[in-house]
């Protein structure tokens, strides 16, 4: 008793195509991750080390939050009066 297996070329090509897509997505993800690691590693140079020694810290983001303005806005928000919700009948 022999059983002949017949695989249609469509399913074979579909499987190969999906395999290629998965492999290319994995390679792309690995390349993106390695680029991000390289970008983060480039932040710490000699100037950054000197700044750490002088100031004791390194601020990567130059946009510093205005804490006074944030406090003022929070005070304004909490001091507002709010209308009570209407009761639905």
PAZA-321811 format. One record per residue (C-alpha): residue number from 1; residue in one letter; chain; x, y, z. Coordinates in pm, 1 decimal, always signed. Layout:
// residues N
+-----+------+------+----------+----------+----------+
! pos ! code ! unit !       px !       py !       pz !
+-----+------+------+----------+----------+----------+
! NUM !    A !    A !        X !        Y !        Z !
...
+-----+------+------+----------+----------+----------+
This chain:
// residues 89
+-----+------+------+----------+----------+----------+
! pos ! code ! unit !       px !       py !       pz !
+-----+------+------+----------+----------+----------+
!   1 !    X !    A !     +0.0 !     +0.0 !     +0.0 !
!   2 !    X !    A !   +159.6 !   +323.5 !   -116.0 !
!   3 !    X !    A !    +29.9 !   +669.0 !    -50.8 !
!   4 !    X !    A !   +129.0 !   +942.8 !   -290.9 !
!   5 !    X !    A !   +163.1 !  +1284.1 !   -131.1 !
!   6 !    X !    A !    +79.7 !  +1570.1 !   -357.3 !
!   7 !    X !    A !   +163.0 !  +1920.0 !   -242.9 !
!   8 !    X !    A !    +37.7 !  +2194.4 !   -464.0 !
!   9 !    X !    A !   +294.4 !  +2451.5 !   -576.9 !
!  10 !    X !    A !    +75.4 !  +2730.6 !   -436.7 !
!  11 !    X !    A !   +108.5 !  +2605.7 !    -78.6 !
!  12 !    X !    A !   +481.1 !  +2549.6 !   -115.8 !
!  13 !    X !    A !   +536.4 !  +2900.0 !   -249.9 !
!  14 !    X !    A !   +309.8 !  +3043.2 !    +21.8 !
!  15 !    X !    A !   +511.6 !  +2868.1 !   +292.2 !
!  16 !    X !    A !   +841.1 !  +2983.5 !   +142.1 !
!  17 !    X !    A !   +710.4 !  +3339.8 !   +106.4 !
!  18 !    X !    A !   +591.2 !  +3353.5 !   +468.3 !
!  19 !    X !    A !   +924.1 !  +3210.7 !   +581.4 !
!  20 !    X !    A !  +1113.7 !  +3478.3 !   +390.9 !
!  21 !    X !    A !   +890.3 !  +3749.1 !   +539.7 !
!  22 !    X !    A !   +948.3 !  +3623.4 !   +894.7 !
!  23 !    X !    A !  +1323.9 !  +3605.5 !   +845.1 !
!  24 !    X !    A !  +1341.3 !  +3954.0 !   +689.9 !
!  25 !    X !    A !  +1128.7 !  +4099.9 !   +972.7 !
!  26 !    X !    A !  +1359.8 !  +3943.1 !  +1230.6 !
!  27 !    X !    A !  +1671.2 !  +4079.1 !  +1057.0 !
!  28 !    X !    A !  +1512.0 !  +4424.7 !  +1030.1 !
!  29 !    X !    A !  +1421.2 !  +4423.8 !  +1400.2 !
!  30 !    X !    A !  +1772.4 !  +4319.9 !  +1498.5 !
!  31 !    X !    A !  +1925.8 !  +4598.3 !  +1284.5 !
!  32 !    X !    A !  +1692.9 !  +4861.4 !  +1435.8 !
!  33 !    X !    A !  +1777.9 !  +4749.3 !  +1788.9 !
!  34 !    X !    A !  +2150.1 !  +4759.4 !  +1721.5 !
!  35 !    X !    A !  +2120.9 !  +5111.9 !  +1576.0 !
!  36 !    X !    A !  +1936.9 !  +5231.2 !  +1887.8 !
!  37 !    X !    A !  +2205.7 !  +5082.0 !  +2110.6 !
!  38 !    X !    A !  +2473.0 !  +5258.1 !  +1903.7 !
!  39 !    X !    A !  +2289.2 !  +5591.6 !  +1930.7 !
!  40 !    X !    A !  +2261.2 !  +5558.7 !  +2308.2 !
!  41 !    X !    A !  +2626.4 !  +5461.2 !  +2337.5 !
!  42 !    X !    A !  +2736.9 !  +5771.4 !  +2145.6 !
!  43 !    X !    A !  +2582.6 !  +6002.7 !  +2406.2 !
!  44 !    X !    A !  +2859.3 !  +5931.8 !  +2654.7 !
!  45 !    X !    A !  +3169.3 !  +6098.3 !  +2512.3 !
!  46 !    X !    A !  +3461.6 !  +6284.1 !  +2674.0 !
!  47 !    X !    A !  +3262.8 !  +6607.0 !  +2709.2 !
!  48 !    X !    A !  +2981.3 !  +6420.0 !  +2881.3 !
!  49 !    X !    A !  +3226.3 !  +6259.1 !  +3124.7 !
!  50 !    X !    A !  +3377.8 !  +6601.5 !  +3203.3 !
!  51 !    X !    A !  +3027.5 !  +6739.2 !  +3265.2 !
!  52 !    X !    A !  +2952.5 !  +6449.8 !  +3501.6 !
!  53 !    X !    A !  +3273.5 !  +6518.7 !  +3693.7 !
!  54 !    X !    A !  +3201.1 !  +6894.0 !  +3720.9 !
!  55 !    X !    A !  +2826.7 !  +6884.9 !  +3790.0 !
!  56 !    X !    A !  +2778.0 !  +6537.5 !  +3932.3 !
!  57 !    X !    A !  +2510.0 !  +6453.1 !  +3675.7 !
!  58 !    X !    A !  +2446.1 !  +6441.7 !  +3304.8 !
!  59 !    X !    A !  +2132.0 !  +6590.9 !  +3157.9 !
!  60 !    X !    A !  +2064.2 !  +6430.0 !  +2822.1 !
!  61 !    X !    A !  +1746.8 !  +6623.0 !  +2746.6 !
!  62 !    X !    A !  +1828.8 !  +6992.0 !  +2723.1 !
!  63 !    X !    A !  +1462.6 !  +7094.1 !  +2752.5 !
!  64 !    X !    A !  +1427.7 !  +7136.8 !  +3126.6 !
!  65 !    X !    A !  +1079.5 !  +7147.7 !  +3274.8 !
!  66 !    X !    A !   +968.7 !  +7477.8 !  +3427.3 !
!  67 !    X !    A !   +861.6 !  +7345.2 !  +3766.0 !
!  68 !    X !    A !   +729.6 !  +7683.0 !  +3882.7 !
!  69 !    X !    A !   +496.2 !  +7708.5 !  +3583.5 !
!  70 !    X !    A !   +382.9 !  +7351.3 !  +3640.6 !
!  71 !    X !    A !   +308.3 !  +7425.5 !  +4008.4 !
!  72 !    X !    A !   +117.5 !  +7742.0 !  +3914.9 !
!  73 !    X !    A !    -92.7 !  +7554.2 !  +3659.8 !
!  74 !    X !    A !   -167.3 !  +7276.9 !  +3907.5 !
!  75 !    X !    A !   -276.2 !  +7530.9 !  +4171.2 !
!  76 !    X !    A !   -498.8 !  +7704.0 !  +3915.3 !
!  77 !    X !    A !   -655.2 !  +7374.5 !  +3814.8 !
!  78 !    X !    A !   -737.7 !  +7265.4 !  +4169.6 !
!  79 !    X !    A !   -866.1 !  +7608.1 !  +4272.2 !
!  80 !    X !    A !  -1131.8 !  +7617.9 !  +3996.8 !
!  81 !    X !    A !  -1490.2 !  +7559.1 !  +4098.4 !
!  82 !    X !    A !  -1687.7 !  +7298.9 !  +3917.3 !
!  83 !    X !    A !  -2060.4 !  +7282.4 !  +3854.2 !
!  84 !    X !    A !  -2233.6 !  +6993.2 !  +4018.3 !
!  85 !    X !    A !  -2365.5 !  +6735.8 !  +3771.7 !
!  86 !    X !    A !  -2735.4 !  +6752.4 !  +3694.4 !
!  87 !    X !    A !  -2947.3 !  +6468.7 !  +3820.2 !
!  88 !    X !    A !  -3112.9 !  +6266.8 !  +3546.4 !
!  89 !    X !    A !  -3475.0 !  +6170.3 !  +3606.3 !
+-----+------+------+----------+----------+----------+
